[in-house]
Amino acid sequence: MNLADSRLRQILERHQALARELAEPGLSPERFVALARDYADLEPVAQAAEALLKARAELAELEALAADADADREMRELAAAEAAQLKARLPEAERELALRLIPRDSADRCSAILEIRAGTGGEEAALFAADLARMYQRYAELKGWHVERLSASASDLGGFREVVFAVEGDGVFARLKFEAGVHRVQRVPVTEAGGRIHTSAATVAVLPEPEEIDVVLDDKDLRIDVFRASGPGGQSVNTTDSAVRITHLPTGLVVVQQDEKSQHRNRAKALKVLRARLFDLERSRQAAARADARRVMVGSGDRSERIRTYNFPQGRVTDHRIGLTVHRLPEVLAGEALDEIVEALIAEDRAARLAALEPA
C-alpha cells in the first residue's frame, strides 16, 4: 500500500484538528469521550504517517544532491549511498503505516462478558469449564484487569455447568475475542476408574461489554420480574424477592440474575449482561448484512467449530485455526503462557486483513 504524500498530510491534519477540538472548553462528556477515542485511535497512524513523510522528504533531498553536477564528487557519492540505504528501508515504513491503517474492530477497546458452559462430557466437562474459568481469571490478573463473577451454576464435583464473568480493562475484548468457540480436553477424568482417556468439551462465548452510551435501554422495552432466589434442588436461599429476570421485549432476550442477596445488585448485573448481548446481536446483524467472510468470531454466532484442544497425556495445547501447538499445557492453564497463543492469533488476523487491503 503506497499512499500519496497528500493522503499522509490529510491524516496529520485530521490528527491536529482532533487535538484542537479536544482542547476547546465546554465540550459535553459524550463528545469529549468520542473525540478522545478518535484521537487515540488515530495517534499511532499519524506517527507512522509523519515518519514516512520525513523519510520521503529526506530521500528526495539526498537524490537531488546525488544528481547535482555542481556538488562535490565525494558529497554526491555519500548522498547516493545514504539514499540507497533509505530507499531500502522505505517499504518497511510503508508496511508499518499500512498495518496501522487496518480498520480496527470498534469493540476492541471494550471490556468483555465471558461466558463458559460445559458441553459434551457430563461432570468431566463441568470440571473442564472450571479449569477454563481459572485460566481466564489468572490471565486477567496478570494483565491487571478486574474480574467480577456475575453468575455461576456449580456441578456436584465442584465444576461449572455455566459461569459468567465481567472482565474490565482497556482492550480486553481485543485480546479475548479469539477465545470464543468450542474448547476440547483429552485426559483421564477423575470420575473414570479404568484410567481411560476421555474427550470432553466446553463452550466459551466472549461478548464486548458496551458502555451505556453505546447501548441505550428504553424502560418501555423491558419487562422486569422479581422472584425468590433458589439454590440447587430448589431449596430456598433467600427469603426476599431478590432474584431478577429481565426480558428485552423487542428481541425476546432474557437474562436472569440471582447470585446477589440485593435485588438492586442483581438488576445491575442483569442489565450489564443484557447490554453486552444486545451489542453482540447488533454486531452480528451488521456482519451478516456486509456478508463479511471474516466476521468477528463471537458476532458470527458459530459455536460449533472446535478451536482448541488441551491434551493432558501429551502436555500440549493445539489451536486448530492456525495449526499452533504449544507444549506448555500447565503454563497455559495457569494463564502464564496463554499470551503465546493469543499473540499468534492476533498476528494471523492482522496479516489476513492486511492481505485483504492490498491489491491483487
C-alpha positions in Angstrom: 0.0 0.0 0.0 1.7 3.1 -1.3 -0.1 6.2 -0.1 0.5 9.6 -1.7 2.0 12.4 0.3 -1.2 14.3 0.1 -3.1 11.5 1.8 -0.4 11.3 4.6 -0.8 15.1 5.1 -4.6 14.7 5.4 -4.0 12.1 8.2 -1.8 14.6 10.1 -4.3 17.5 9.6 -7.1 15.3 10.9 -5.0 14.4 14.0 -4.2 18.1 14.6 -7.9 19.1 14.2 -8.9 16.5 16.8 -6.3 17.8 19.2 -7.6 21.4 18.7 -11.2 20.3 19.3 -10.3 18.3 22.4 -8.8 21.5 23.8 -12.0 23.5 23.3 -13.9 24.4 26.5 -17.5 23.4 27.1 -17.5 20.0 25.4 -20.2 17.6 26.6 -18.9 14.5 28.3 -20.2 12.3 25.5 -18.5 14.5 22.9 -15.2 14.6 24.8 -15.2 10.8 25.1 -15.9 10.3 21.4 -13.2 12.8 20.4 -10.7 11.2 22.8 -11.3 7.8 21.3 -10.8 9.1 17.8 -7.6 10.9 18.8 -6.2 7.8 20.5 -7.1 5.6 17.5 -5.5 8.0 15.0 -2.4 8.8 17.0 -0.3 5.7 16.0 -1.4 6.2 12.4 -0.4 9.9 12.5 3.0 8.9 14.0 3.7 6.4 11.2 2.5 8.8 8.5 4.8 11.6 9.9 7.7 9.2 9.9 7.1 8.2 6.3 6.7 11.8 5.1 10.0 12.7 6.7 11.7 9.7 5.2 10.4 10.5 1.7 11.4 14.2 2.0 14.9 13.2 3.2 15.2 10.7 0.3 14.2 13.4 -2.2 16.9 15.7 -0.8 19.6 13.0 -1.0 18.7 12.1 -4.5 18.8 15.7 -5.6 22.2 16.1 -4.0 23.5 12.9 -5.6 22.3 14.2 -9.1 23.7 17.7 -8.6 26.6 18.1 -11.1 27.9 21.2 -9.3 28.2 19.4 -5.9 31.5 18.0 -4.6 32.0 14.4 -6.0 32.6 12.9 -2.6 29.4 14.6 -1.3 27.4 13.2 -4.3 28.7 9.7 -3.6 27.9 9.9 0.1 24.4 11.2 -0.7 23.9 8.4 -3.2 24.9 5.7 -0.7 22.6 7.2 2.0 19.8 7.5 -0.5 20.1 3.8 -1.4 20.0 2.8 2.3 17.0 5.0 3.0 15.2 3.7 -0.1 15.7 0.1 1.1 14.0 1.0 4.4 11.0 2.8 2.9 9.0 -0.4 2.2 9.1 -1.3 5.9 7.9 2.1 6.9 5.1 1.9 4.3 4.1 -1.6 5.7 4.1 -0.2 9.2 1.7 2.5 8.2 -0.5 0.0 6.3 -0.7 -2.2 9.4 -1.8 0.8 11.5 -4.4 1.8 8.8 -6.1 -1.6 9.1 -9.7 -0.9 10.2 -10.0 -1.8 13.9 -12.9 -3.7 15.3 -14.8 -0.9 17.0 -15.4 -3.2 20.0 -11.7 -3.9 20.6 -11.4 -1.2 23.2 -14.3 -2.7 25.2 -14.3 -4.7 28.4 -15.9 -8.1 27.9 -18.5 -10.5 29.2 -17.0 -14.1 29.3 -19.5 -17.0 29.4 -18.2 -20.5 29.9 -20.6 -23.5 29.6 -19.9 -27.2 30.0 -20.5 -29.1 26.8 -20.4 -32.8 26.0 -18.8 -34.9 28.7 -21.0 -34.6 31.7 -19.3 -34.0 35.0 -15.9 -34.0 33.4 -17.0 -31.2 31.0 -18.1 -29.2 34.0 -14.7 -29.7 35.7 -13.0 -28.6 32.4 -15.2 -25.5 32.3 -13.9 -24.7 35.8 -10.3 -25.1 34.6 -11.0 -22.6 31.8 -12.6 -20.2 34.2 -9.5 -20.3 36.4 -7.2 -19.9 33.4 -9.0 -16.7 32.2 -9.1 -15.3 35.8 -5.4 -15.8 36.2 -4.7 -14.4 32.7 -6.8 -11.3 33.6 -4.9 -10.8 36.9 -1.6 -11.0 35.0 -2.9 -8.3 32.7 -4.1 -6.1 35.5 -7.8 -6.4 34.5 -10.6 -6.5 37.0 -12.7 -9.7 37.1 -16.2 -10.0 38.6 -18.2 -13.1 38.6 -21.7 -12.3 37.6 -23.4 -15.8 37.9 -22.5 -19.4 38.2 -24.2 -22.8 38.2 -21.9 -25.3 40.0 -21.8 -29.1 39.4 -21.7 -31.8 42.1 -17.9 -32.2 42.0 -17.0 -28.5 42.0 -17.1 -27.8 38.3 -19.3 -25.3 36.5 -22.3 -26.1 34.3 -22.2 -22.4 33.5 -20.2 -19.4 34.8 -20.3 -15.8 33.6 -17.7 -13.2 34.3 -17.3 -9.5 33.6 -13.7 -8.7 32.7 -13.0 -5.0 32.8 -9.9 -3.2 31.4 -8.6 -1.4 28.4 -8.6 -3.6 25.3 -9.9 -6.7 27.0 -12.1 -7.7 24.1 -9.3 -7.3 21.6 -7.3 -10.0 23.3 -10.1 -12.3 24.5 -12.3 -12.4 21.4 -10.4 -15.2 19.7 -11.2 -17.4 22.7 -14.8 -17.8 21.5 -15.7 -21.3 20.4 -15.5 -24.9 21.5 -12.6 -25.9 23.6 -11.8 -29.7 23.9 -9.9 -31.5 26.6 -8.4 -35.0 26.4 -7.5 -36.6 29.7 -8.3 -39.3 32.2 -11.3 -37.9 34.2 -11.3 -38.0 38.0 -14.6 -39.8 37.5 -13.1 -42.6 35.5 -11.8 -45.6 37.5 -10.4 -47.5 34.5 -7.8 -44.9 33.6 -9.1 -44.4 30.0 -8.6 -41.1 28.3 -11.9 -39.3 27.6 -12.7 -36.3 25.4 -14.9 -33.6 26.8 -15.7 -30.1 25.7 -16.7 -26.6 27.0 -18.0 -23.6 25.1 -16.6 -20.1 25.6 -18.5 -17.0 24.5 -16.9 -13.6 24.6 -19.2 -10.6 24.3 -17.9 -7.0 24.1 -19.3 -5.0 27.0 -20.5 -1.7 25.7 -20.7 1.5 27.7 -24.1 2.8 28.5 -23.8 5.4 25.7 -23.3 2.6 23.2 -26.5 0.7 24.1 -29.4 2.7 25.3 -32.1 0.7 27.0 -35.6 2.1 26.9 -37.7 1.2 30.0 -40.7 0.5 27.8 -38.7 -2.2 26.1 -38.0 -4.1 29.3 -40.1 -6.4 31.4 -38.6 -6.9 34.8 -39.8 -9.7 37.1 -38.6 -10.3 40.6 -38.8 -13.6 42.4 -37.3 -15.5 45.3 -33.9 -16.9 44.6 -33.4 -20.7 45.0 -30.4 -23.0 45.1 -29.7 -26.4 43.7 -32.6 -28.8 44.1 -35.0 -25.9 44.6 -34.2 -25.2 48.2 -34.7 -21.5 49.2 -31.6 -19.5 49.7 -33.3 -16.2 50.2 -36.5 -15.1 52.0 -37.0 -12.0 49.9 -37.8 -11.4 46.2 -34.2 -10.5 45.3 -33.8 -12.5 42.1 -34.3 -10.6 38.9 -35.4 -11.6 35.4 -35.2 -9.0 32.6 -36.9 -9.6 29.3 -36.0 -7.4 26.3 -39.3 -7.3 24.6 -38.2 -6.3 21.0 -35.7 -9.2 20.8 -37.0 -11.7 23.3 -33.6 -11.8 25.1 -33.9 -13.0 28.7 -31.4 -12.5 31.5 -31.8 -14.0 34.9 -29.6 -12.9 37.8 -29.9 -14.3 41.4 -26.4 -14.6 42.8 -26.7 -11.5 45.0 -28.9 -11.0 48.0 -29.6 -7.5 46.9 -32.3 -7.0 44.3 -30.6 -3.8 43.2 -27.2 -5.6 42.5 -28.9 -8.4 40.7 -30.7 -5.9 38.5 -27.5 -4.0 37.8 -25.7 -7.2 36.8 -28.6 -8.4 34.6 -28.6 -5.1 32.8 -24.8 -5.4 32.2 -25.2 -8.8 30.6 -28.3 -7.7 28.6 -26.3 -4.7 27.1 -23.5 -7.0 26.1 -25.8 -9.4 24.4 -27.7 -6.7 22.6 -24.4 -5.1 21.5 -23.3 -8.5 20.2 -26.6 -9.0 18.4 -26.2 -5.7 16.6 -22.7 -6.6 15.6 -23.9 -9.9 14.3 -26.6 -8.2 12.3 -24.2 -5.8 10.7 -21.7 -8.5 9.9 -24.4 -10.6 8.2 -25.5 -7.5 6.2 -22.0 -7.0 4.9 -21.6 -10.7 4.1 -18.1 -10.4 5.6 -16.3 -13.7 5.2 -14.1 -12.8 8.2 -16.8 -11.7 10.5 -15.9 -11.5 14.2 -16.0 -15.0 15.7 -18.4 -14.1 18.5 -20.5 -12.0 16.2 -21.0 -14.9 13.8 -22.8 -16.9 16.4 -20.9 -20.0 15.2 -20.1 -22.0 18.3 -19.8 -25.4 16.7 -16.3 -25.3 15.4 -13.6 -26.9 17.7 -11.0 -24.2 18.0 -8.6 -25.7 20.5 -7.6 -29.0 22.2 -5.9 -29.4 25.6 -4.2 -32.8 25.6 -3.1 -33.8 29.1 -1.2 -37.1 28.2 1.0 -35.2 25.8 1.1 -32.0 27.7 0.2 -29.9 24.7 -2.3 -27.3 23.6 -3.2 -27.1 19.9 -5.1 -24.2 18.3 -6.6 -25.7 15.2 -7.3 -22.4 13.5 -3.7 -21.6 12.9 -2.1 -25.0 13.5 -0.2 -23.9 16.5 0.9 -26.4 19.1 2.4 -25.3 22.5 3.9 -28.0 24.7 3.3 -25.9 27.9 -0.2 -27.1 28.9 0.3 -26.4 32.7 1.6 -22.8 32.0 -1.3 -22.2 29.5 -3.9 -23.3 32.1 -2.2 -21.1 34.7 -2.7 -18.1 32.3 1.0 -17.6 32.1 1.6 -18.9 28.5 -1.8 -18.1 27.1 -0.4 -14.9 25.6 1.7 -17.1 23.3 -1.4 -18.3 21.6 -3.3 -15.0 21.8 -0.4 -13.1 20.1 -0.2 -15.7 17.3 -4.0 -15.4 16.7 -3.8 -11.6 16.6 -0.8 -11.7 14.2 -2.7 -14.1 11.9 -5.8 -11.9 11.9 -3.7 -8.7 11.2 -1.9 -10.5 8.3 -5.2 -11.7 6.8 -6.8 -8.2 7.0 -3.7 -6.6 5.5 -3.7 -9.0 2.6 -7.3 -8.1 2.0 -6.4 -4.5 1.7 -3.6 -5.0 -0.7 -4.4 -5.1 -4.5 -4.2 -8.5 -6.1 
